[in-house]
Amino acid sequence: MRHLNIKLRMVAAAAAVVLLGSCSNDWDDHYEKTLPGSETTIYEMIATNPDLSLFKEMVDKAGYADELNSTQTYTVWAPVNSALAGVDLTDEALVRRTVLNHIARFNRSTSTPASEGVRMLNGKKFRFAGNDFAGVSILSADNAARNGVLHTMQSVIPYAYNIREYIDSHSETTELAKFLARFDEDLFDLENSKPIDINENGETVYDSVKIEFNRLLDYSITGIGAIANEDSLFTMVIPTNTAWRKSYEEIKPWFITESDSITDVQTSLAIFSNQIFRSDITSVPVGAKLISTTGCEFLDIPALFSGATFGAASNGSYWITDELGQSPLESWNPALEVEAEDNYTRKTDQASKTTSRNMSVLADSEFAEEISDLSYIYVTSTSLSNPKVEFTVENVLSGKYEIYAYFVPAIVDNPTATDETTRLKFSMTYPRSPGATRTTTTNFTSNDFVTSPTEMTVIRVGEVTFPTSHYVDRLRTMTEGYDASADLSPFKFTVETDVKQAEFNEGTYRRSFRLDRVVLVPVI
């Protein structure tokens, strides 16, 4: 975590007063412990040492002078001037990164066990090894200050970017950096904030420490991946600005909505959301598939890393690329599958007295490998009308799709029904334009839309181009009070028997069918 110390009057619950009293010894140890013989603060020690004048200037520029002059306890590893000769002091981001890479909370002397390690203010963890720290020689060790310890260093502690820092710090990735920055926020860090007073209501007032949090990346359940977390290992395929802009133009037409801002966010999410993996990938993986943090399964692994350049991060690896190799069908534009037995989306036609019931097959059935989830629905009518059933199709994008319907043969539940077949017709209903409440319907009929009584039947219904999308992205689901039932898709697909009365009377076709699933395949 990157910490920002900000003087704020943060008010906690009144119950925290008890906490303050019971933990006062811990607070003293952490924040106000005075070392034997120390009279000056760490900042004063740095400021009066002429060989640390450049580091003192960096501390001032980074805004940490007050912290190192306060009652809170810190340990500082200060590089001498000769080690900082090549540092550009006008680069504020570089200065801040360097300072946070050389300061830790609490007292950390050279007696700290190497196995324990030391967490720096930027979250990175380094260790002592004899007279070295983080692989750098200590020139003067364990200088006791009133509020901590000062070590002087022969060289700058090497800085390793974590994945998020790499994105934020390089000119070739500014497009992604700008998008991620939209979701940054500061959260109050109780553990590292110092209680300084009790207000008139008996509530604890803190000298606050805040931590940076990104709601898109860091949420434990819906977050894409905490790529700034130094305690985790990730690999990310990072698009350069060239890759971002090219992908944006290719993807945007699939996310047309009534809102330009929603289109922009959903297009941006599509570019990078499936590019993070929970492992340290240092070479192109060899295997059947690679699964992203969002659950996307990539089968063409070489294409995913094709043309990408490897780099080591402090929390894993990154692969920089000018052209994303992700397959749309595997990532942002997958086929849409509607399981017929899903009661949440299914609606039967009451006018024709349609009935439907969920059915299943055993795992040893001859059709088990062909029937999705070993389940389907049986649809029939209790009247002389053709039965009809409607399904809601979720997460439809604005573009062209091929529609397929999968039907189970009658013999799957009635071995003697070798002549039970039917003819079908279909329709697709969708909004006429982005934001429109009125819909249009495309009908599909053919004498070839006939089911087999003895084999699985796959009917290619036809193609349809949608002028608008209805996609529920993860940011939408993070919204407080989000109600999925109030956000149903307006895209409806209908299956109906297409049997004339004479055909029914003669037994040519039945007014019933067994539907496994409906699949909409994007035409890229």
C-alpha positions, -999 to +999 in steps of 0.1 A: +000+000+000+011+035-007+005+056+024-004+093+026-001+110+060-027+137+061-036+159+091-073+153+093-097+152+122-111+117+116-138+108+141-143+072+152-171+057+172-173+066+209-165+030+217-130+036+204-123+055+236-121+021+254-097+009+226-075+039+232-072+032+269-066-006+266-040-002+238-021+028+251+010+007+257+010-005+221+005+031+208+035+042+229+056+014+215+046+022+179+046+059+179+062+076+209+090+054+220+121+075+228+154+057+224+181+060+251+203+090+246+184+105+217+176+142+218+167+152+182+142+139+157+151+119+126+145+149+104+168+171+125+195+145+123+192+144+085+190+182+082+222+187+102+242+161+083+258+178+053+263+145+035+225+139+036+215+173+021+202+159-011+180+133+007+168+161+030+157+180-001+139+150-014+121+145+020+110+181+018+097+178-017+079+145-009+061+161+020+075+140+047+095+165+067+066+170+093+063+132+097+099+127+104+098+156+128+067+143+147+062+120+176+054+090+154+082+065+152+101+058+119+132+043+106+150+059+077+177+045+054+192+078+040+215+076+009+244+099+011+248+127-015+271+107-038+244+080-042+218+106-053+240+125-077+221+112-108+185+117-094+164+143-111+150+163-082+125+180-105+107+147-111+082+148-083+069+113-088+105+099-088+114+118-057+083+106-039+089+070-050+125+071-038+116+086-004+089+060+003+114+033-006+137+044+022+113+049+051+096+024+074+074+027+104+086+018+139+121+012+152+141-010+129+177-016+140+203-039+124+194-065+150+161-071+132+161-107+121+165-112+084+135-136+085+113-109+098+118-084+070+109-047+070+078-032+054+086+002+038+060+030+034+054+020-002+046-016+009+077-032-004+096-056+019+133-056+024+156-074+048+188-069+068+218-091+061+247-083+083+257-047+075+236-047+044+199-037+039+181-046+007+215-055-008+230-021-001+258-014+024+250+006+055+276+033+062+264+043+096+240+021+114+215+024+143+217+062+149+191+067+176+167+097+173+140+108+196+114+093+173+132+064+156+163+052+140+185+066+112+208+045+090+230+061+062+234+042+030+262+039+005+237+036-024+201+040-032+179+010-024+170-005-058+134+003-068+113-024-083+079-013-097+049-033-088+025-038-118+003-008-110+033+014-104+048+004-138+015+014-155+014+047-136+050+056-142+056+050-179+047+072-208+038+043-230+009+032-207-008+065-199-041+055-215-045+026-191-032+046-162-057+074-168-086+049-168-075+031-136-070+064-118-108+071-122-114+045-095-087+055-070-099+066-036-084+072-001-095+051+029-088+057+065-062+034+079-070+028+116-041+005+123-015+031+114-033+063+125-024+079+158-051+089+183-043+125+194-073+137+212-108+131+225-135+155+212-164+170+231-185+140+223-161+115+238-149+103+204-113+096+194-097+121+171-069+108+149-037+121+132-048+102+102-031+079+078-049+071+046-043+042+022-050+042-015-077+019-027-090+011-062-125-002-062-121-017-097-090-036-088-089-042-050-124-055-039-119-090-026-148-105-046-155-084-076-120-068-080-101-077-111-067-080-092-049-060-065-019-053-088-005-027-064-004-052-035+031-062-026+020-094-009+004-110-039+018-124-072+002-114-105+010-114-141-006-088-164-005-084-202-003-046-204-014-027-235+007+002-246-011+034-257-008+020-293-025-012-283-051+006-262-062+030-290-063+003-316-083-020-294-106+008-283-116+016-319-122-021-326-142-028-295-163+003-291-189-005-318-199-035-297-208-014-266-231+012-281-256+024-254-276+055-248-247+070-227-213+079-242-198+076-207-211+040-202-199+031-237-164+044-228-162+026-195-174-007-209-151-005-239-121+003-216-130-026-193-132-050-223-096-040-233-079-050-200-102-068-176-092-103-187-055-096-189-045-103-153-035-138-140-029-150-104+006-163-109+041-152-118+045-160-155+081-154-166+079-173-199+051-182-223+031-210-206+029-244-221-005-260-214-041-265-225-054-232-211-047-201-190-074-187-167-076-150-159-087-135-126-121-128-142-125-165-151-118-162-188-102-193-203-076-187-229-068-217-251-046-199-276-019-190-251+009-182-276-014-156-293-020-140-259+017-133-254+027-129-290+049-098-295+048-090-258+080-080-239+086-095-204+094-074-174+099-083-137+078-066-111+080-065-073+048-085-072+050-107-102+055-101-139+042-079-167+042-083-205+041-051-225+025-053-259+016-029-288-011-053-300-034-073-277-035-110-287-067-118-267-094-136-287-127-117-285-146-149-282-125-160-253-125-127-235-147-096-240-172-110-266-180-146-257-209-167-271-240-161-251-256-193-238-291-195-225-298-227-206-334-237-213-339-251-178-330-217-162-363-207-146-351-172-139-352-163-176-380-186-189-415-174-195-442-196-210-472-185-231-503-185-210-526-178-240-517-211-256-516-228-222-480-237-227-464-259-200-428-266-195-409-287-170-373-293-163-359-327-173-326-344-168-306-373-181-282-397-164-245-393-168-244-427-186-270-416-212-259-419-248-267-382-251-250-371-219-220-355-236-242-336-260-268-322-235-255-292-216-255-297-178-275-329-184-307-309-183-333-296-207-370-286-207-400-304-222-425-279-236-461-288-247-495-273-249-528-283-231-548-266-259-550-268-297-525-239-299-488-241-307-468-239-274-444-210-270-416-202-245-396-170-242-361-165-228-343-134-217-308-130-232-284-112-209-252-092-218-260-088-254-236-065-273-244-042-302-233-062-333-241-092-354-249-126-339-256-161-353-283-179-333-284-216-327-310-237-309-302-272-295-330-298-292-330-331-274-346-361-292-378-376-280-363-410-273-342-395-245-372-400-222-394-422-243-375-449-262-406-458-283-411-422-295-391-428-327-416-408-348-421-378-325-409-347-344-420-311-348-414-280-369-404-248-351-402-211-356-383-185-337-382-148-330-358-123-315-371-090-299-347-062-291-346-023-286-349-004-318-321+020-309-299+029-279-321+039-250-353+032-268-383+016-250-399+005-282-387-028-296-385-045-330-389-082-337-371-104-362-389-136-371-373-168-384-393-195-402-383-224-424-396-258-434-362-271-424-366-262-388-376-297-379-364-318-349-351-354-351-368-379-328-336-400-325-307-376-326-297-342-312-308-314-335-289-282-339-309-256-358-291-225-372-319-200-367-302-172-386-284-139-381-295-107-364-276-073-359-284-055-327-283-017-328-276-014-290-262-034-262-273-043-227-242-053-208-239-055-170-203-048-162-187-054-128-187-017-118-225-017-122-228-047-098-205-029-073-230+000-070-245+001-035-281-013-035-277-028-070-308-049-078-302-074-106-339-082-109-345-045-118-319-046-145-332-074-168-323-074-204-348-062-230-335-089-254-360-118-257-358-150-277-389-170-284-392-207-295-426-219-308-439-250-326-450-242-362-476-269-368-508-265-388-539-281-374-541-306-403-505-316-397-512-321-360-544-341-367-526-364-392-497-369-367-471-354-391-458-331-363-463-329-326-469-297-307-441-303-282-404-301-281-374-307-259-350-277-257-315-279-243-301-244-249-299-214-272-265-200-282-258-166-297-224-165-314-209-131-322-199-126-358-165-109-355 
